[in-house]
Amino acid sequence: MLQIYKSAESGPLQELSLKTLEKGAWINIIDPTPYELKVVSNLTEVEPDFLRSALDDEERSHTDVEDNSIMVLTNVPVCRGEESYDALPLAIIVTTEYIITVCLEETPVMAEFNERTAKLFRTYKKTRFLFQILYKSATFYLRYLRQISKLSDDIEVQLRHNMRNREILRLLELQKGLTYFNAALRSNGAVMDKLLRLRSNPAMKPILKMYEEDEDLLEDVIIENKQAREMVEMYSKILARLADTFTSIISNNQNRVMKFLAAMTIILAIPTVVSSFFGMNVPVPFAENGKGFIYIMGIAFTISISSAVILWRQDMF
C-alpha cells in the first residue's frame, strides 16, 4: 500500500498521488510490492536498498547516508495480542524534497500521524517530522511497558491463588516481549547517538535542517528512549525473579506432596505386612482364637499410629 500526503499551511492533510507528487510530501509505504518500490525509487531518486531495508523483520536499527538522502532504520513497538509484544523495523528516509516511511505492516506509531492530528506535524518540516516519529515510537514503548507492568501484577495475583500453567505461559510471553523491546531500544539508542553526531556535519545540513526546537525534540527523544530502556531492564529483572520465585514455590510444594505420599505409603504398608504374616499357611498366633482378627487389627493399628506419630515429629506431614 502506498499513501502520499502533504501538509497544507492550514487545514487537513492533502492526499496526493504519484502523478501529483509535490516537494515536501510524505510517502508512506506499507508492505510494498516490487513495482511500488521501483516507482518510488525512480521518482525520488532514493537508493532501492534504502526502501527495501525495512522489509526484513529481523533488521537492526541503523543509519545510512548517501549523497542526497539519509535513511534512519528504527524499531517501533507493536502489540500482537493482549499479552504479546514485538518490535518491527521502520525505515525513515529523508531527502532534500521528500520524507519516506517504509514498514512491513501498519503500526500504531505511524497511525498516530493522520488527518485528525495533522495540526501537530508538517510533512515539509522533514527533520522535525523525523524526530516526531522517533518520539512517538518512544512514547509507545513506555505505554506498552506500563501495560506489561499491570499484566505482570495481575499474573502475580493469579499465581498466588492458583499456580496454573496458563499463568506461567503468560509470564513467559511477557518476558519474550521485554527481550524484543530491550534489543530494539538498545539499537535505537545507537541511532539517536549517530543523529546527534550528524547534526554537526556540514554535509548533512541540506538534508537535516535543524532548528533549536528540533534539537530540543531530539534531546526529548533520547531521554524518553533512555527511560524506556531503564524500565525494560527493571521489568525484566522483576519478571525473572518472579518466575524464579514461583518456580521455587512449585518445587517446594512438589517436595511436600512427595513427603506426604511417602509417609502415607509407609503407614499403609504396615497393616499389609502384619496381615501378610498372619495370612501364611502355617501355625500362627491367635489361629484358634475367635477374636484373633480383632487382635491382629489392633496390633496393626497400634503400629500404624506409632509410625504416624514418629513421622509427624519428623515433619513428614
C-alpha positions as CSV (number, residue, x, y, z in Angstrom):
1,M,0.0,0.0,0.0
2,L,1.3,3.4,-0.9
3,Q,-0.1,6.7,0.5
4,I,1.2,10.2,-0.2
5,Y,0.3,13.2,2.0
6,K,1.4,16.8,2.2
7,S,0.6,19.2,4.9
8,A,-1.1,22.5,4.0
9,E,-0.2,25.7,5.6
10,S,-3.5,25.4,7.5
11,G,-6.2,22.7,7.4
12,P,-6.1,19.0,6.9
13,L,-3.6,16.8,5.1
14,Q,-3.7,16.8,1.3
15,E,-3.7,13.4,-0.2
16,L,-1.6,13.2,-3.4
17,S,-0.8,10.5,-6.0
18,L,2.4,9.6,-7.8
19,K,1.3,11.8,-10.7
20,T,0.7,14.8,-8.5
21,L,3.7,14.3,-6.2
22,E,5.0,17.6,-4.8
23,K,8.0,18.8,-2.9
24,G,7.6,18.4,0.9
25,A,5.3,15.4,0.6
26,W,5.3,12.4,2.9
27,I,5.3,9.0,1.1
28,N,4.1,6.3,3.4
29,I,4.7,2.7,2.1
30,I,3.3,-0.3,3.9
31,D,4.1,-3.9,2.7
32,P,5.1,-2.6,-0.7
33,T,5.2,-4.6,-4.0
34,P,8.3,-4.6,-6.1
35,Y,6.6,-2.3,-8.6
36,E,5.8,0.3,-5.9
37,L,9.4,0.3,-4.7
38,K,10.7,0.7,-8.2
39,V,8.3,3.6,-9.0
40,V,9.1,5.5,-5.7
41,S,12.8,4.9,-6.2
42,N,12.7,6.4,-9.7
43,L,10.6,9.4,-8.7
44,T,12.5,10.3,-5.5
45,E,16.0,9.2,-6.7
46,V,16.4,7.2,-3.4
47,E,18.5,4.1,-3.3
48,P,16.4,0.9,-3.7
49,D,18.3,-0.7,-0.8
50,F,17.1,2.1,1.4
51,L,13.5,1.3,0.5
52,R,14.0,-2.5,1.0
53,S,15.8,-2.2,4.3
54,A,12.7,-2.3,6.4
55,L,11.3,-5.4,4.7
56,D,13.5,-7.7,6.8
57,D,11.7,-8.1,10.1
58,E,15.0,-9.1,11.7
59,E,16.8,-5.9,10.6
60,R,18.5,-4.0,13.4
61,S,18.3,-0.2,13.8
62,H,21.0,1.7,12.0
63,T,21.6,4.9,9.9
64,D,22.9,5.1,6.3
65,V,23.9,8.2,4.5
66,E,24.0,8.8,0.7
67,D,24.8,12.0,-1.2
68,N,21.2,13.3,-1.3
69,S,19.4,11.3,1.4
70,I,19.7,9.8,4.9
71,M,18.0,6.6,6.0
72,V,17.1,6.0,9.6
73,L,16.0,2.5,10.4
74,T,14.4,2.3,13.8
75,N,12.4,-0.5,15.5
76,V,8.9,0.5,16.6
77,P,6.8,-1.4,19.1
78,V,3.7,-3.4,18.2
79,C,1.1,-5.2,20.2
80,R,0.1,-8.5,18.6
81,G,-2.5,-9.5,21.2
82,E,-3.5,-9.0,24.8
83,E,-0.1,-10.1,26.1
84,S,2.1,-10.4,23.0
85,Y,4.6,-7.6,22.1
86,D,7.1,-7.3,19.3
87,A,9.2,-4.7,17.5
88,L,9.2,-4.0,13.8
89,P,11.7,-2.2,11.6
90,L,10.6,1.1,10.2
91,A,12.7,2.9,7.6
92,I,12.5,6.7,7.6
93,I,14.2,8.2,4.5
94,V,14.8,11.9,4.4
95,T,15.8,13.6,1.2
96,T,16.1,17.3,0.2
97,E,12.5,17.2,-1.1
98,Y,10.6,14.3,0.5
99,I,10.3,12.1,3.6
100,I,9.5,8.4,3.0
101,T,8.5,5.8,5.6
102,V,8.6,2.1,4.8
103,C,7.2,-0.7,7.0
104,L,6.0,-4.3,6.6
105,E,2.7,-3.5,8.3
106,E,0.6,-0.7,9.7
107,T,1.9,0.2,13.1
108,P,0.3,2.2,16.0
109,V,3.2,4.7,15.8
110,M,2.5,5.7,12.2
111,A,-1.2,5.5,12.7
112,E,-0.9,8.5,15.0
113,F,0.0,10.7,12.1
114,N,-3.3,11.2,10.3
115,E,-5.8,13.9,9.4
116,R,-7.0,14.1,13.0
117,T,-3.5,15.1,14.2
118,A,-2.5,17.0,11.1
119,K,-2.0,20.2,13.0
120,L,0.7,18.7,15.2
121,F,3.1,17.9,12.4
122,R,4.2,19.3,9.0
123,T,5.4,16.9,6.3
124,Y,7.6,19.6,4.7
125,K,9.4,20.1,8.0
126,K,11.2,16.8,7.4
127,T,13.8,16.8,10.2
128,R,11.2,17.7,12.8
129,F,8.8,15.1,11.4
130,L,11.5,12.5,11.7
131,F,12.1,13.3,15.3
132,Q,8.3,13.4,16.0
133,I,8.1,9.8,14.6
134,L,11.0,8.7,16.8
135,Y,9.4,10.5,19.8
136,K,6.1,8.8,19.2
137,S,7.8,5.4,19.0
138,A,9.5,6.0,22.4
139,T,6.1,7.0,24.0
140,F,4.5,3.8,22.7
141,Y,7.4,1.8,24.2
142,L,6.6,3.5,27.6
143,R,2.9,2.9,27.1
144,Y,3.4,-0.8,26.4
145,L,5.8,-1.2,29.2
146,R,3.2,0.2,31.6
147,Q,0.8,-2.4,30.2
148,I,3.3,-5.1,30.8
149,S,3.7,-4.0,34.4
150,K,0.0,-4.2,35.0
151,L,-0.2,-7.6,33.4
152,S,2.7,-8.9,35.5
153,D,0.9,-7.7,38.7
154,D,-2.2,-9.5,37.6
155,I,-0.3,-12.7,36.8
156,E,1.4,-12.5,40.3
157,V,-2.0,-12.2,42.0
158,Q,-3.3,-15.2,40.0
159,L,-0.3,-17.3,40.8
160,R,-0.6,-16.6,44.5
161,H,-4.0,-18.2,44.4
162,N,-3.6,-20.9,41.8
163,M,-0.4,-21.9,40.1
164,R,-1.8,-22.9,36.7
165,N,0.2,-23.5,33.6
166,R,-1.7,-20.7,31.8
167,E,-0.2,-18.0,34.1
168,I,3.3,-19.4,33.7
169,L,2.9,-19.3,29.9
170,R,1.6,-15.7,30.2
171,L,4.7,-14.8,32.2
172,L,6.9,-16.3,29.6
173,E,5.1,-14.3,26.8
174,L,5.7,-11.1,28.7
175,Q,9.4,-11.9,29.2
176,K,9.7,-12.6,25.4
177,G,8.2,-9.2,24.7
178,L,10.6,-7.5,27.0
179,T,13.5,-9.2,25.3
180,Y,12.4,-7.8,22.0
181,F,12.0,-4.4,23.5
182,N,15.4,-4.5,25.1
183,A,17.2,-5.3,21.9
184,A,15.2,-2.7,19.9
185,L,15.7,0.1,22.4
186,R,19.5,-0.5,22.6
187,S,19.9,-0.3,18.8
188,N,17.5,2.7,18.7
189,G,19.8,4.5,21.2
190,A,22.8,3.9,18.9
191,V,20.8,5.5,16.0
192,M,20.0,8.6,18.1
193,D,23.6,9.0,19.1
194,K,24.6,9.0,15.5
195,L,21.9,11.6,14.7
196,L,23.5,13.8,17.3
197,R,26.8,13.5,15.6
198,L,25.3,14.1,12.2
199,R,23.8,17.4,13.2
200,S,27.2,19.0,13.3
201,N,28.2,17.6,9.9
202,P,28.1,20.4,7.4
203,A,27.4,17.9,4.6
204,M,24.1,16.9,6.3
205,K,22.7,20.5,6.6
206,P,20.9,20.5,3.3
207,I,19.1,17.2,4.4
208,L,18.9,17.6,8.2
209,K,17.9,21.2,8.7
210,M,17.9,21.6,12.5
211,Y,16.5,24.5,14.4
212,E,16.5,25.0,18.1
213,E,13.1,23.3,18.5
214,D,14.4,20.3,16.6
215,E,17.4,19.9,18.8
216,D,15.2,20.1,21.9
217,L,12.9,17.5,20.4
218,L,15.8,15.2,19.6
219,E,17.0,15.5,23.2
220,D,13.5,14.6,24.4
221,V,13.6,11.5,22.2
222,I,16.9,10.5,23.7
223,I,15.6,11.0,27.2
224,E,12.4,9.0,26.5
225,N,14.4,6.2,24.9
226,K,16.7,6.0,27.9
227,Q,13.8,5.9,30.3
228,A,12.2,3.1,28.3
229,R,15.5,1.2,28.4
230,E,15.7,1.5,32.1
231,M,12.1,0.4,32.5
232,V,12.7,-2.6,30.3
233,E,15.7,-3.6,32.4
234,M,13.8,-3.2,35.6
235,Y,10.7,-5.1,34.5
236,S,12.9,-7.8,33.0
237,K,14.6,-8.3,36.4
238,I,11.3,-8.3,38.2
239,L,9.7,-10.9,35.9
240,A,12.8,-13.1,36.0
241,R,12.8,-13.0,39.8
242,L,9.1,-13.6,39.9
243,A,9.5,-16.6,37.7
244,D,12.3,-17.9,39.8
245,T,10.3,-17.4,43.0
246,F,7.3,-19.3,41.8
247,T,9.5,-22.0,40.3
248,S,10.9,-22.4,43.8
249,I,7.5,-22.4,45.3
250,I,6.3,-25.1,42.8
251,S,9.3,-27.2,43.6
252,N,8.8,-26.8,47.3
253,N,5.1,-27.8,47.0
254,Q,6.1,-30.8,45.0
255,N,8.6,-31.9,47.6
256,R,5.9,-31.5,50.3
257,V,3.5,-33.7,48.3
258,M,6.1,-36.3,47.8
259,K,6.9,-36.3,51.5
260,F,3.3,-36.7,52.4
261,L,2.8,-39.6,49.9
262,A,5.9,-41.3,51.2
263,A,4.7,-41.1,54.8
264,M,1.2,-42.4,53.8
265,T,2.8,-45.2,51.9
266,I,4.8,-46.3,55.0
267,I,1.7,-46.1,57.2
268,L,-0.5,-48.1,54.8
269,A,2.2,-50.7,54.3
270,I,2.2,-51.7,58.0
271,P,-1.2,-53.3,58.0
272,T,-0.3,-55.1,54.8
273,V,2.8,-56.5,56.3
274,V,1.1,-57.6,59.5
275,S,-1.8,-59.2,57.6
276,S,0.7,-61.0,55.4
277,F,2.5,-62.5,58.4
278,F,-0.8,-63.8,59.8
279,G,-2.0,-65.0,56.4
280,M,0.7,-67.6,56.0
281,N,-0.4,-71.2,55.6
282,V,1.5,-72.3,58.8
283,P,0.6,-72.3,62.5
284,V,0.5,-68.6,63.7
285,P,-0.6,-67.0,67.0
286,F,-4.3,-66.4,67.5
287,A,-5.1,-69.0,64.8
288,E,-7.6,-70.8,67.1
289,N,-8.8,-67.7,68.9
290,G,-12.2,-66.4,67.9
291,K,-11.1,-62.8,68.5
292,G,-7.8,-63.3,66.6
293,F,-8.9,-60.9,63.8
294,I,-9.6,-58.1,66.3
295,Y,-6.2,-58.7,68.0
296,I,-4.3,-58.6,64.7
297,M,-6.1,-55.4,63.5
298,G,-5.3,-53.9,66.9
299,I,-1.7,-54.7,66.5
300,A,-1.6,-53.3,63.0
301,F,-3.5,-50.2,64.1
302,T,-1.2,-49.6,67.1
303,I,2.0,-49.9,64.9
304,S,0.5,-47.6,62.3
305,I,-0.4,-44.9,64.8
306,S,3.1,-45.1,66.4
307,S,4.7,-44.8,62.9
308,A,2.4,-41.8,62.1
309,V,3.4,-40.1,65.3
310,I,7.1,-40.6,64.6
311,L,6.7,-39.4,61.0
312,W,4.8,-36.3,62.2
313,R,7.6,-35.5,64.6
314,Q,10.0,-35.8,61.7
315,D,7.9,-33.2,59.8
316,M,6.8,-35.7,57.2
317,F,3.2,-34.3,57.1
